[in-house]
Amino acid sequence: MSRPVFFFDLDNTLYSSSLGVAQMMGERIQAYFANNLHLPADEAQKLHSFYYRHYGLALRGLVRHHKVNAMDYNAQVDAALPLDDLLKPNPQLRELLLRIDRSKCKLWIFTNAYITHAERVLRLLDLEGIFEGITYCDYNDPHMACKPYAEFYHQVMRDAGLDPARDAYRCLFVDDSKSNVDGAVRVGWRHVLFYDEGDDKKVEGGVGAPVSRAGVHEQSFPAPHKPAHAQMKPEDYSPACLPTDDNAQEPVKEMLALDDPTSASAAAAQSRSESTNGGVRPLNGGTRANDAGKGYSTIDDLRQIEKLFPDLFLEKAQAALA
């Protein structure tokens, strides 16, 4: 039986949005719209925002309606970001992730970025050798899938060895986008965390009409264990919804019990019913020394994961994947 999988978003989740990467990306996306579609700045922004809202990624709209070369877009936008100057290793974050017990839970990157961007970010953050795979938006596919659409969540489950029809309860997920969090809830993922730094500009690249998040508080997570059909309400994102110390463990203990085929919970789960257009890259690891240089800190926020799911954590860090 497959282990549960903890899916991590990449950008603005494993590093802080305060670094300004999203804003720089937004500026490059705007420039791409303006220069390649020959639009004035205000029209470029409107079309960018429209495509993002309707397709999950502006690039999907560009490919569908303007036949742009997706790899040329990647070269001018993602690959052009000065990430080497912005992203630094965070030894505390690395240690936190290495303390997640891999005998109980698989770690996986789930991103709307292209594979080269994802690998570059992980290298700069010194997080190589921690995640067992990357599911990414395949820019080479004209029918590319992406969050928040259901087929991409089903694909990442298959990539990570889970059955979309039966294993939604084995999925844990953290993302900084409310729409991506809502997408996970709609497909029935059991433990969904919303990582929010209080930034109003959650439209792709940090540019465009802000997404309304009334009632969303800084650095807050929704309560886990949401049913697939539940409508997410503003109060679901309030810190008051965090489980107490007494009940935080129950959903994860239940999830781990379901991996025992002899348990009553597993038997009950077996009776429940719950086109691959993205890319997947299994990771073989590879490590390098921690960089002692200064960096950002998302660690205090991501430590809330350990408070929610302490049964998944070891006292000491494991070795990175070989």
Rosetta blueprint (number, residue, H / E / L):
1 M L
2 S L
3 R L
4 P L
5 V E
6 F E
7 F E
8 F E
9 D L
10 L L
11 D L
12 N L
13 T L
14 L L
15 Y L
16 S L
17 S H
18 S H
19 L H
20 G L
21 V H
22 A H
23 Q H
24 M H
25 M H
26 G H
27 E H
28 R H
29 I H
30 Q H
31 A H
32 Y H
33 F H
34 A H
35 N H
36 N H
37 L H
38 H L
39 L L
40 P L
41 A H
42 D H
43 E H
44 A H
45 Q H
46 K H
47 L H
48 H H
49 S H
50 F H
51 Y H
52 Y H
53 R H
54 H H
55 Y H
56 G L
57 L L
58 A H
59 L H
60 R H
61 G H
62 L H
63 V H
64 R H
65 H H
66 H H
67 K L
68 V L
69 N L
70 A H
71 M H
72 D H
73 Y H
74 N H
75 A H
76 Q H
77 V L
78 D L
79 A L
80 A L
81 L L
82 P L
83 L H
84 D H
85 D H
86 L H
87 L L
88 K L
89 P L
90 N L
91 P H
92 Q H
93 L H
94 R H
95 E H
96 L H
97 L H
98 L H
99 R L
100 I E
101 D L
102 R L
103 S L
104 K L
105 C L
106 K E
107 L E
108 W E
109 I E
110 F E
111 T L
112 N L
113 A L
114 Y L
115 I H
116 T H
117 H H
118 A H
119 E H
120 R H
121 V H
122 L H
123 R H
124 L H
125 L L
126 D L
127 L L
128 E L
129 G L
130 I L
131 F L
132 E L
133 G E
134 I E
135 T E
136 Y E
137 C L
138 D L
139 Y L
140 N L
141 D L
142 P L
143 H L
144 M L
145 A L
146 C L
147 K L
148 P L
149 Y L
150 A H
151 E H
152 F H
153 Y H
154 H H
155 Q H
156 V H
157 M H
158 R H
159 D H
160 A L
161 G L
162 L L
163 D L
164 P L
165 A L
166 R L
167 D L
168 A H
169 Y H
170 R H
171 C E
172 L E
173 F E
174 V E
175 D E
176 D L
177 S L
178 K H
179 S H
180 N H
181 V H
182 D H
183 G H
184 A H
185 V H
186 R H
187 V L
188 G L
189 W L
190 R L
191 H E
192 V E
193 L E
194 F E
195 Y L
196 D L
197 E L
198 G L
199 D L
200 D L
201 K L
202 K L
203 V L
204 E H
205 G H
206 G H
207 V L
208 G L
209 A L
210 P L
211 V L
212 S L
213 R L
214 A L
215 G L
216 V L
217 H L
218 E L
219 Q L
220 S L
221 F L
222 P L
223 A L
224 P L
225 H L
226 K L
227 P L
228 A L
229 H L
230 A L
231 Q L
232 M L
233 K L
234 P H
235 E H
236 D H
237 Y H
238 S L
239 P H
240 A H
241 C H
242 L L
243 P L
244 T L
245 D L
246 D L
247 N L
248 A L
249 Q H
250 E H
251 P H
252 V H
253 K H
254 E H
255 M H
256 L H
257 A H
258 L L
259 D L
260 D L
261 P L
262 T L
263 S L
264 A H
265 S H
266 A H
267 A H
268 A H
269 A H
270 Q H
271 S L
272 R L
273 S L
274 E L
275 S L
276 T L
277 N L
278 G L
279 G E
280 V E
281 R E
282 P E
283 L L
284 N L
285 G L
286 G L
287 T L
288 R L
289 A L
290 N L
291 D L
292 A L
293 G L
294 K L
295 G L
296 Y L
297 S L
298 T L
299 I H
300 D H
301 D H
302 L H
303 R H
304 Q H
305 I H
306 E H
307 K H
308 L H
309 F L
310 P H
311 D H
312 L H
313 F E
314 L L
315 E L
316 K L
317 A L
318 Q L
319 A L
320 A L
321 L L
322 A L
